[in-house]
Amino acid sequence: MSGEPAFLPLPIDADEGFPQAFLLAFLGATYVLSFYVNIAEGTAPDAQGFYELPADRAFMVLTVARQSVDGPVILTRRKLVRQQVVEAGELLLRFTAMKVARLNLNGVGAHGSVVKGEVAPRWAS
């Protein structure tokens, strides 16, 4: 019984801008997923005002922490690559789209940004 795990969509709201963080209840635990975009000074968006990530001198970073009684436990912090599966403790995460409008960097609003990610259990239960 092998095959791809059942990925579920993450509640990323690109209109809320970046940096962004949210709580995720999954597998009986609570996680904090935090995202930020790092763009080198002088790196311009495309003609429509977007950064398609990752790109030369521009990328998105994800931090995953599991909540515990002793405080958050960092499971991973890494640059994201589209379609590459990220292992974070008992989670698998995958990101299929990372297109961020310049106006959503440290700003909110419906500017056309699209960031799509998914989560699945790392091990079959």
C-alpha positions as CSV (number, residue, x, y, z in Angstrom):
1,M,0.0,0.0,0.0
2,S,2.3,2.7,-1.2
3,G,1.4,5.9,-2.9
4,E,1.2,9.6,-2.3
5,P,-0.1,10.7,1.1
6,A,-3.5,12.5,1.2
7,F,-2.5,16.2,1.2
8,L,-5.0,18.7,2.5
9,P,-5.0,22.5,1.7
10,L,-3.4,24.9,4.2
11,P,-5.3,28.0,5.2
12,I,-2.9,30.5,3.7
13,D,-4.5,33.8,2.9
14,A,-2.1,35.6,0.5
15,D,-4.3,38.8,0.8
16,E,-3.2,39.0,4.4
17,G,0.3,39.7,3.1
18,F,3.7,38.5,4.2
19,P,5.0,38.0,6.8
20,Q,2.1,35.8,7.9
21,A,1.5,33.2,10.6
22,F,-1.4,31.0,11.6
23,L,-2.3,28.1,13.9
24,L,-3.0,24.7,12.4
25,A,-4.7,21.9,14.4
26,F,-3.7,18.6,12.8
27,L,-3.0,15.1,14.0
28,G,-4.1,15.9,17.5
29,A,-1.5,18.7,17.9
30,T,-1.4,22.5,17.3
31,Y,1.3,24.0,15.0
32,V,2.3,27.5,14.2
33,L,3.2,28.0,10.5
34,S,5.0,31.3,9.8
35,F,6.0,32.6,6.4
36,Y,8.1,35.5,5.3
37,V,9.5,36.6,1.9
38,N,13.1,37.5,1.5
39,I,14.0,39.7,-1.5
40,A,17.4,41.1,-2.0
41,E,17.6,44.9,-2.3
42,G,17.3,46.1,-5.8
43,T,15.4,43.0,-7.0
44,A,12.5,44.2,-9.1
45,P,9.1,42.4,-9.5
46,D,7.9,41.4,-13.0
47,A,6.1,43.9,-15.2
48,Q,2.8,43.1,-13.4
49,G,4.3,43.7,-9.9
50,F,4.7,40.1,-8.8
51,Y,7.5,37.9,-7.5
52,E,7.3,34.3,-8.7
53,L,9.1,32.4,-5.9
54,P,11.6,31.1,-5.6
55,A,13.7,33.2,-8.0
56,D,17.2,34.6,-8.1
57,R,17.6,36.7,-5.0
58,A,14.0,36.1,-3.8
59,F,12.4,33.3,-1.8
60,M,9.8,32.4,0.8
61,V,10.8,31.0,4.2
62,L,8.6,28.7,6.3
63,T,9.0,28.0,10.0
64,V,6.9,25.2,11.6
65,A,6.6,25.0,15.4
66,R,4.6,22.5,17.4
67,Q,2.9,24.0,20.5
68,S,3.7,22.3,23.8
69,V,3.2,23.0,27.5
70,D,6.9,24.1,27.6
71,G,6.5,26.5,24.7
72,P,6.9,26.1,20.9
73,V,9.2,23.4,19.5
74,I,10.7,24.4,16.1
75,L,10.3,21.5,13.7
76,T,11.8,23.2,10.6
77,R,12.8,26.5,9.1
78,R,13.6,26.5,5.4
79,K,13.4,28.1,2.0
80,L,10.5,26.8,0.0
81,V,10.7,25.3,-3.5
82,R,7.6,24.6,-5.5
83,Q,6.5,21.0,-5.5
84,Q,9.3,20.0,-3.1
85,V,8.0,18.1,0.0
86,V,9.2,19.5,3.3
87,E,9.4,17.2,6.3
88,A,8.6,18.9,9.6
89,G,8.4,16.3,12.5
90,E,5.2,14.3,11.8
91,L,4.1,16.6,9.0
92,L,4.7,16.7,5.2
93,L,4.2,20.0,3.5
94,R,4.2,20.9,-0.2
95,F,3.8,24.2,-1.9
96,T,2.4,24.4,-5.4
97,A,2.2,28.2,-6.0
98,M,4.1,31.1,-4.6
99,K,3.3,34.3,-6.5
100,V,3.5,37.4,-4.3
101,A,2.5,40.9,-5.3
102,R,4.9,43.6,-4.3
103,L,2.0,45.3,-2.5
104,N,1.6,42.2,-0.3
105,L,5.1,42.5,1.1
106,N,4.4,44.0,4.5
107,G,1.0,45.0,3.3
108,V,-2.5,43.5,3.1
109,G,-5.1,43.6,0.3
110,A,-6.4,41.8,-2.7
111,H,-3.5,42.4,-5.1
112,G,-3.5,39.0,-6.8
113,S,-1.0,37.1,-4.7
114,V,-1.4,33.3,-4.8
115,V,0.3,31.1,-2.3
116,K,-1.0,27.5,-2.1
117,G,0.3,24.8,0.3
118,E,-0.8,21.4,1.5
119,V,-0.2,19.3,4.6
120,A,-0.3,15.5,5.1
121,P,0.8,13.1,7.8
122,R,4.4,12.0,7.4
123,W,3.7,8.5,8.6
124,A,0.6,6.4,7.9
125,S,-1.6,5.9,11.0
